[in-house]
């Protein structure tokens, strides 16, 4: 078990994000992630990245929230990445313990141990992880583990021109975020809210200030650990197994009955 | 207004957000809902190209509702000045000013002048050349009426000029609702007074029109009336679009200027001798009276010992302009075979120029072309990759141009400095040697100069005198960390700063420069950046919470806020405690405050103007705008503009409306420069049914300009991978188009294809009783690189403003159809 030396994280304030995507480029540049070799326009606002995956560890979402008469016009931006959850679903389902908690209290995939089984992909409630095309193993944001070891901040936070991505001690960031929440609510952002407090998976080390409810940003309002969702899955599997058996038994029986009937008719007719 | 601050200046926008979080209200008035609108407190839509109508209505609102800053306006602007009786306004002449010559499409501005008192004979002998020439041109002081009631006072003329620019007119012309307009008007006026200031940020949305200069002037006039100039948090801020575009302009990349905004001498003007030229350029009652000192110092910097009083300091060696050599004229001359060769460095006209296909035609007429850029850009590949070559309408073998491509460095491979939007010089260090044969523009220019000097060294021809006597020693100060050595930054900065010719010591600032040849200075406004041999103030890095005077060096003289004398009342006291900035310290008898005073340091507020005085002596202790004649803001411009003394609304050369409803007889700017004689350069005129939609072009954060530095980088290319046309759902449904569908966009200049991006951020506006649709397209694409596409600039026409020849790319018209171009891009 790794000794947690400090709890590092990021506070992403969407009210300061103007969607420049410098974080995406800084992430790819530092982590040497390949560009899409045949990119095309997605047609979804200014988002041509699409989603988080093995090559895109950071993704700026563009949400056009505009009424037909344009009276209410908002264009929301959210720089998304791995949240480095306290209760990390990916970590709990990994069969080889390739996903570990680092000395910075962040969630890190050890590529030497990863066997590419994809369990973590289903284990993550945020859809953060994918198999990398080049590595063949699970990939996601490392919170720039290598930079943290050298005493630097993650590349995205360094590149962010508006300090919308703040890196630091989670405790300090939470204090900052609470202050910010109060300010925003008094400054006309009535729905401003923190996403990623203790109530979300025990707290997200990478958490957000949203201008509106999480669903507006495509974030689950109540994400669950895979075990919890798996209980339902387990029972449904048991039920399915039972049902399959029952149906086959029934169909076998009906086959037998039909066969018996046919034989009877043949006998009678003869 | 006129800027997409967040997208095109994403780093500087952090300060806007900080202001917003400190309680500032951010209004974004723009034809499109952009990332800037998203971050602003309010977004107000308007039709592209109608900014003057909008701002003119703000001016009218301010005057009609008595919201102007009276004490400021009476003392710090020319509002009380009386204009000659001969002057006639657009209100009198149905849309034109007096002095218009329809054949020449030009104004004679004689009737726009002030009424003046009799000139006063100066006393004593002139101390130097600058003073002597100033006296020759000295006129009497303008007549004034400080009650602002004289019918020919600038104030009353303005009042009349803008009287029909009403909120209703804004609704008709701009498509902005009356309520939205009034919200802007009320917000701006409530926030402009002794306690508060308002700023206007603009960029290409104001400049790139056939009336671009007038649009900016309208903003300046409004800010003058509101008392927002020279005060902290005020001003009109030009957002410069590249790291060093300000520096490039300061050091004279423009065809008609010398470093420090001095002019190029012109053939045909009375510029035969140095004295003739200086007499023409002399502005006797402003700081510009020092003009001769700066020009003579440039000549000393360039020609050294060979520049003597006997040979007019080698004035004759300066090239003279032969006419208009602006960008579009230059390409016209290339097309006509007058210009035979061209060096294109840091530009990509084959796709970046307006009516880009014309630019490619012109490039194809050259004998030789040198392209120096980090990537093999379209200007270097036009002869085999351009759409007209690909589709066979032009054959590569018919293009005779010999193209030389020289690989260039990027910013981290050179040292030097950037001058940013705030006129702030900041040094930067070289991080790495460039790869292979890549060389910096500086290295290339220096080496080219050395080789040319070698070629000319035996020539006795008069025309080669300049080459043979040009000072050209910038040999590197060797830096052992690198293999490629750049020319000496120190030698260059020292020449720019200026030095005493006899001792070689740097001058402390432009105040030390002389017109007798005893000083040399490459760019007077930068003087003071290197006050000592070992102190480059552009390298200063001491931040603080406010004006950070020890961070970098801002020209002129490290002043951060220009004309900051206006931040104090005429008597020298601050307008308010809250907006205290520069004030007169009566005890110490000097100006003091948070910035370097932009005023004579010990000139008391009650200092009277000297009758018959020249230069700053002609201005009193309460005249803050010391570069202007008479020391005040020129709300009305009696001289200096080709298209009128007051900004006036005209329609763009392509407009969706049938007429200019303010001046039905004058739909278009009478002085707009239309290059009608060029091939495929037809303008659409008013309400052309073939081209029903307004199109506006722009940049997005993900790419830079023609894409020369971004479309070749896979990480940037994938962020905006394909050319797109932004259209409203309303228009999309009329056209039967969905997002990602291909559409064809056509104008009288060209036809291109793009993917549709359907978004409610675009909105139709009701103008002239009908719905006008605007579509928008980023300009970044071309046929070479990683992300390629049609050339958006093939759509626009070459039309220009008559003052500075800026083109019009923000408001023209087009047609849009579903589907791709038949047979690919043509």
Interface residues (C-beta under 8 A of the other chain):
Chain A: X16 X18 X19 X20 X21 X22 X24 X25 X28 X29 X34 X35 X36 X37 X39 X40 X41 X42 X43 X44 X45 X46 X48 X49 X64 X66 X67 X68 X70 X73 X74 X75 X76 X77 X161 X162 X163 X183 X187
Chain B: X6 X7 X10 X11 X13 X14 X17 X21 X23 X33 X35 X36 X37 X38 X39 X43 X45 X700 X701 X702 X714 X715 X716 X717 X718 X719 X720 X721 X722 X724 X738 X739 X740 X755 X756 X757 X758 X759 X760 X761 X763 X787
